Amino acid sequence: MISTLISLFTAGTLITTDLPSVRQHIMPWSENMLLENISGPQKNEKNIAPVIDAKGAIVVDIKNGVILYEKNIHKPLYIASLTKLMTTIIVLEENNPNEIVTISKNASETPGKKMWLAPNEKITVENLLYASLIESANDAATALAEHNAGTVENFVNKMNQKAIELGLHSTTFVNPTGLDEKEGADQAENTIEGGNISSVYDMTLLSKYAYGKSFIRRAVTKTELDIASTNEKITHELKSTNALLESYLPILGLKTGTTDNAGQCLIAIIQNEKGNDILTVVLGSQSRYNETKILADWALRTYKW
């Protein structure tokens, strides 16, 4: 078993299919995992795998990285605002949350979902991070990028370098927001003209890394939050874009994303009654919440920890 895993990792990525496999695959959470006796949850083989229409999806046991379900996990796909996980990671690692950001005209005019920042408004990095994760505000993400690197272009270079460091080999960023860059881009050609591209596999690695940061864990559980500019003259009411936070499922976060090119995307962390966490990623869906519920219900019903 160990020799098989080593050969798979040497190839660069895990060789996986959408069909049930005799041996369970694992995510490379750490280098030491190859030397350990990986034991995941026990599966009820009588339960048939769920059928969903999303272009790519995965269910992973967070503790040991065992993949419980997979579909097209290495296929390059648009990721929309899931991008903001990388944006917030870089800012958390390089900036102090108490730093003051002066909002540029460029940031305030960022299109799409926004918190309506005003030009020359002064606001903390911490509040912009909350806005990026809770409201999925594009103007907040742009402001953070400019504050961190001087220009959006410089920040995007940092994003792509961080992707290399984290082993996200199918990932390329062109902006810090996830917005579509060009109408009508042909995704079948795997271009990056239409926006940021990644894969389910890479988003799983990024999600695990992001969830290791306490600020992100706190932020992604909030359904709403009021924040203000430093002079408290401007107040912003943030409301979560993650509808699953108010569902019957025990959701611990994580991030939503939607654009024309990407369709509906969702990363979610769900905890069962025994405290075991699973991570789901759904890309290119037409019904991300319903399909995530299908995957979570199936996993929690099919596997025993």
Secondary structure, DSSP 8 states (H G I E B T S, - for coil): -HHHHHHHHHTSS----SS--SS--B--S-GGGGGS-----EE-TTS-------SEEEEEETTT-BEEEEESTTS-EE-GGGGHHHHHHHHHHHS-TT-EEE--HHHHT--SS-----TT-EEEHHHHHHIIIII--HHHHHHHHHHHHSSHHHHHHHHHHHHHHTT-TT-B-S-SS---SSTT--GGGT-STTS-EE-HHHHHHHHHHHHTSHHHHHHTT-SEEEEE-TTSSSEEEEE-S-GGGGSSS-EEEEEEEEETTTEEEEEEEEE-TTS-EEEEEEEEESSHHHHHHHHHHHHHHHEE-
